[in-house]
Amino acid sequence: MQAAPVRTIPSVTHALRAVESLLLSSGQRTARRNAWTAVLEDRRRAKDRVEALHVLEAVADRRSRAT
């Protein structure tokens, strides 16, 4: 006797992509993904700027204490 195949529950991401593919044309999907990628990259750059600013402030603070 064979075991019944296990059915997995689709993730929310998978479900949203399925709905997206039904509602949007290919070009719109690509544009939305590109826009989201740009948003994520902007967030990464902003985080890097903040980290660099903290490093520069720490170096400047050490120099001012040393003089």
Steps between C-alpha positions, in 0.01 A plus 500: 500500500640842401493797730297798388715783363572774749347832399687807608327824583620775266675790663349846504767614255411220263131585523562869438717427198227276360243778539746749353554283195125480442440873537804660342663469164861388477632853451320630806631212711854575388455871574365428849785262579756750370342774711509282812863409432580872475324566832701227671824635352416854616439367851834318494682814386330707771606248764858510366498883515385496863768246593769708324380813679530325837855389418601850390349654812683249721832577329442875529411461869820303571711763322342786692571324831861430402582869444 
